[in-house]
Amino acid sequence: MKAHKGNIVVKPYPPDDTSEGGIVVPDSFKQRPSKAYVLSVGKEVNGRKMNFKEGDTVFHVKGAGTPEFHNGEMLYILRDVDCLAFIKAN
């Protein structure tokens, strides 16, 4: 899946099975994490450079993004401004 101008396509990290306190979280209470792998990066928009690259990890606004089902997995399309921080891939 290819990202459009000003957007990135991400795959969320799997949700944690335990809370920070060590309590096992049932499936019905798991939420989509706000940490994801970058799969595709669109072109810059309005002169803003896209700092992300494929393979980076981003931390985004909770619940942000448009879900898209692609090749049997759920991916999300995020606007670049919804990303709060990122870790560069090696």
N, C-alpha and C positions, 0 to 999 in steps of 0.2 A: 504494500500500500504506500502510495507516494503522498507526501505532505504538500499542501498548497501554500501560497504566499502568507507569511507571518504565522504559520502553524507548525506544530511538530506532531508526529505520530508516536505514541508511547505504548509500552506494555507494562502494566502494573506489576510490582513485585508481589509474590504470593503473600496473603495475609498471615499474620502470626497466629500460632495455635495457642499461645499462652500470653497472659497479660504481663506487664512489668513486675507485678507482685507474685507471679508464678501460678496464677489461677488459669486453669484450662478454659478456653473460650469456646462455647458451642458454635456450630456453623450458623445458627440463626442470628447470632450477635456479631458475627465478623463483618467488618466494613472494608471497603476498598481502601488500600493504603494510599497515602499521598506521596509515595516514592515510586518512580517508574524508570524503565530503560527507554532510551531514545532509539527509535527504529528508523525514522525518516525526518528530515528537516527541510522546511520550505525556504523560499528565497526571502530576502529582506523586504520589509515593508516600510514605506514612508521614511526611508533613509536610516532606519534602525537595523543594525547588523544582527544577524542571528548568531549568538555566541555558542550555541549547542552544536554538537556533531553526533553522528550515529555512534552508538555505544556508550554515550555519556549517561549518567544517572541524574534525574531531576527530582526536585522536591517541589510540589505544586500545591495550589490552593485546594483544600479538601473539597471533593465533589466536583471539581472543575473538569471540563472536557465533554466531548460528545462521543458516546459509545458507538463503535462500529464493529460488527462481527465480520472477520476476514480470515479465510482459510482455517476455519474451525477454532479460532480463538478470539477473545474479546480484546480489542485495541481501543485506544482513546485518542481523539484529535484535540490537542490543547492549543490555545493561543499562546504566543511567546510571553505575553504579559501575565499569564497565570502561573508561570514558573517563578518560584521564590529564590531558589538556589540550585546549583548543579555541581556535580563532581565529574571532572574530565576523565575519560577512559585513557588507559595507558597506551 
